[in-house]
Amino acid sequence: MTDLKNPPLPSAVASKGPWGVLAVVTGALFLEGIDVAMLNVAVPSIAADIGLATGSAHWIISAYVLAYGGFMILGGRVADLLGRRRVFLTALAVFAVFSAFGGFAQESWMLIAVRLVTGAAAGFMTPAGFSLLTTSFPEGERRGRALAIYGAIGAAGFYLGVVAGGVITSFGWRWVFFVPAGIALVFLALGARSIPRSDAGARPLRGSFDVGGAVTLTAAMMSFIYGVVSVGEHPSDLVGYGALALSVALFLAFLVIERRVTDPLVPAGVMTQGRLPWMSVVGMLFIGGFFAWQFLLTLFLQQHLGWGPLETGLTFTAMALELLIAPTLTPKIAARFGNLTTLIAGMVSISAAFLLTLRLDGSAGFLDLLPSLILVGVAFALIYGPLTAAAVEGVDEEQHGVAGGIVYTGFQFGAALGVSIVTIVLLAGGEDPSGADYTRALWVPFAAVIAGLAVAMLARISSRGAGAR
């Protein structure tokens, strides 16, 4: 029997060191976090400079999300088939090049096209990096610690990006593209040296790649995300509803194709392995609730209370408490009580945080927000690492790439759904939301995380028979 306390590492990983892999992979996730966060802050300046109408400015962000979510599972499957190192480094190179192109864009269509390609690159890079990480560390406490660090640094990218976006934009919005490009090149050079060339995920292609499944599934997800974004902004938009209907038709076509090919894009049974289906749903509800809550709180602070972008960004950094807890305490808590129990504690924390924000009004200040921000930071520390660790428990190692793609696709779908639904609820009372409109809309993220807590508890109950925690 394998010694679970001191499991052997693959020779290639041992020679290069799994911690070197962790450094590069977490660096790439950090890069993705700051890229999204900085662009969120810089969108108004970009739109004003290149003549993009206010009603269309969201496509600077939406194009990225569409491609990111749409290519996530495909990216994971390609990494499993062609090799995680190869796919990760190639996607990182594309990310760097097109980020730089964004800084030179002179027309709105050029910028949106750049964001589309950059998002697609991230869709390949993230699941490839995730599977590199999980296959470099054996299942257990060491993997849990690595995933905790991974989640904490990814979150750091987001927290720092919110503030950096406000600072960098003051020097010119084009630097919001040049800075991520430079960071990507640094991690590309480090990755070429640190990631072992011998990759357990790489195997001969042998003509087995499921092109039809890849095209239909990717198109279905992109159509779905486009639909929810369109309907979220304009509830009477027939094009949006048409996109949703098209996504259903494409997904049905995907199912037909998967039943007929010998090596499907999503291997038969992978969605029922271990805790992957449970964690995918929890992740979607958790991230969906968080993005909806942050979106609402940002609007509330800037449009309703009159705060500035930099002031708002600095306020959100209070959530960075996660950076202290996740790498130090979370692995110990998870090792003692189990990933699911730790995850449930985090869901309770974020539920309490969102409940507290329901009491905010026009006289709210930073101290009124602080308890919720601290609780959200604690929640991320207790949820992110344990959730991703639990998601691959019981999944065949050679399928960790597609498993990571499924988990992160859930994250992206959750973000799009959360923001879309909360926008519909917020604007139900008119184009100029009142305090009562914000309070009504804040029930949406609270309901999402309560539902996520319920699913996590059901997963905990269902796993007791197997002796899991």
QUIGI-V971453 format. One record per residue. SS is DSSP state (helix for helix, strand for strand, loop for the rest). Layout:
# QUIGI-V971453
ss:SS
ss:SS
This chain:
# QUIGI-V971453
ss:loop
ss:loop
ss:loop
ss:loop
ss:loop
ss:loop
ss:loop
ss:loop
ss:loop
ss:loop
ss:helix
ss:helix
ss:helix
ss:helix
ss:helix
ss:helix
ss:loop
ss:helix
ss:helix
ss:helix
ss:helix
ss:helix
ss:helix
ss:helix
ss:helix
ss:helix
ss:helix
ss:helix
ss:helix
ss:helix
ss:helix
ss:helix
ss:helix
ss:helix
ss:helix
ss:helix
ss:helix
ss:helix
ss:helix
ss:helix
ss:helix
ss:helix
ss:helix
ss:helix
ss:helix
ss:helix
ss:helix
ss:helix
ss:helix
ss:helix
ss:loop
ss:loop
ss:loop
ss:helix
ss:helix
ss:helix
ss:loop
ss:loop
ss:helix
ss:helix
ss:helix
ss:helix
ss:helix
ss:helix
ss:helix
ss:helix
ss:helix
ss:helix
ss:helix
ss:helix
ss:loop
ss:helix
ss:helix
ss:helix
ss:helix
ss:helix
ss:helix
ss:helix
ss:helix
ss:helix
ss:helix
ss:helix
ss:loop
ss:helix
ss:helix
ss:helix
ss:helix
ss:helix
ss:helix
ss:helix
ss:helix
ss:helix
ss:helix
ss:helix
ss:helix
ss:helix
ss:helix
ss:helix
ss:helix
ss:helix
ss:helix
ss:helix
ss:helix
ss:helix
ss:loop
ss:loop
ss:loop
ss:helix
ss:helix
ss:helix
ss:helix
ss:helix
ss:helix
ss:helix
ss:helix
ss:helix
ss:helix
ss:helix
ss:helix
ss:helix
ss:helix
ss:helix
ss:helix
ss:helix
ss:helix
ss:helix
ss:helix
ss:helix
ss:helix
ss:helix
ss:helix
ss:helix
ss:helix
ss:helix
ss:helix
ss:helix
ss:loop
ss:loop
ss:loop
ss:loop
ss:helix
ss:helix
ss:helix
ss:helix
ss:helix
ss:helix
ss:helix
ss:helix
ss:helix
ss:helix
ss:helix
ss:helix
ss:helix
ss:helix
ss:helix
ss:helix
ss:helix
ss:helix
ss:helix
ss:helix
ss:helix
ss:helix
ss:helix
ss:helix
ss:helix
ss:helix
ss:helix
ss:helix
ss:helix
ss:loop
ss:loop
ss:loop
ss:loop
ss:loop
ss:helix
ss:helix
ss:helix
ss:helix
ss:helix
ss:helix
ss:helix
ss:helix
ss:helix
ss:helix
ss:helix
ss:helix
ss:helix
ss:helix
ss:helix
ss:helix
ss:helix
ss:helix
ss:helix
ss:helix
ss:loop
ss:loop
ss:loop
ss:loop
ss:loop
ss:loop
ss:loop
ss:loop
ss:loop
ss:loop
ss:loop
ss:loop
ss:loop
ss:loop
ss:loop
ss:loop
ss:helix
ss:helix
ss:helix
ss:helix
ss:helix
ss:helix
ss:helix
ss:helix
ss:helix
ss:helix
ss:helix
ss:helix
ss:helix
ss:helix
ss:helix
ss:helix
ss:helix
ss:helix
ss:helix
ss:helix
ss:helix
ss:helix
ss:helix
ss:loop
ss:loop
ss:loop
ss:loop
ss:helix
ss:helix
ss:helix
ss:helix
ss:helix
ss:helix
ss:helix
ss:helix
ss:helix
ss:helix
ss:helix
ss:helix
ss:helix
ss:helix
ss:helix
ss:helix
ss:helix
ss:helix
ss:helix
ss:helix
ss:helix
ss:helix
ss:helix
ss:loop
ss:loop
ss:loop
ss:loop
ss:loop
ss:loop
ss:loop
ss:loop
ss:loop
ss:helix
ss:helix
ss:helix
ss:loop
ss:loop
ss:loop
ss:helix
ss:helix
ss:helix
ss:helix
ss:helix
ss:helix
ss:helix
ss:helix
ss:helix
ss:helix
ss:helix
ss:helix
ss:helix
ss:helix
ss:helix
ss:helix
ss:helix
ss:helix
ss:helix
ss:helix
ss:helix
ss:helix
ss:helix
ss:helix
ss:helix
ss:helix
ss:helix
ss:helix
ss:helix
ss:loop
ss:loop
ss:loop
ss:loop
ss:helix
ss:helix
ss:helix
ss:helix
ss:helix
ss:helix
ss:helix
ss:helix
ss:helix
ss:helix
ss:helix
ss:helix
ss:helix
ss:helix
ss:helix
ss:helix
ss:helix
ss:helix
ss:helix
ss:helix
ss:helix
ss:helix
ss:helix
ss:helix
ss:helix
ss:helix
ss:helix
ss:helix
ss:helix
ss:loop
ss:helix
ss:helix
ss:helix
ss:helix
ss:helix
ss:helix
ss:helix
ss:helix
ss:helix
ss:helix
ss:helix
ss:helix
ss:helix
ss:helix
ss:helix
ss:helix
ss:helix
ss:helix
ss:helix
ss:loop
ss:loop
ss:loop
ss:loop
ss:loop
ss:loop
ss:loop
ss:loop
ss:helix
ss:helix
ss:helix
ss:helix
ss:helix
ss:helix
ss:helix
ss:helix
ss:helix
ss:helix
ss:helix
ss:helix
ss:helix
ss:helix
ss:helix
ss:helix
ss:helix
ss:helix
ss:helix
ss:helix
ss:helix
ss:helix
ss:helix
ss:helix
ss:helix
ss:helix
ss:loop
ss:loop
ss:loop
ss:loop
ss:loop
ss:helix
ss:helix
ss:helix
ss:helix
ss:helix
ss:helix
ss:helix
ss:helix
ss:helix
ss:helix
ss:helix
ss:helix
ss:helix
ss:helix
ss:helix
ss:helix
ss:helix
ss:helix
ss:helix
ss:helix
ss:helix
ss:helix
ss:helix
ss:helix
ss:helix
ss:helix
ss:helix
ss:helix
ss:helix
ss:helix
ss:helix
ss:helix
ss:helix
ss:loop
ss:loop
ss:loop
ss:loop
ss:loop
ss:helix
ss:helix
ss:helix
ss:helix
ss:helix
ss:helix
ss:helix
ss:helix
ss:helix
ss:helix
ss:helix
ss:helix
ss:helix
ss:helix
ss:helix
ss:helix
ss:helix
ss:helix
ss:helix
ss:helix
ss:helix
ss:helix
ss:helix
ss:helix
ss:helix
ss:helix
ss:helix
ss:helix
ss:helix
ss:helix
ss:helix
ss:helix
ss:loop
ss:loop
ss:loop
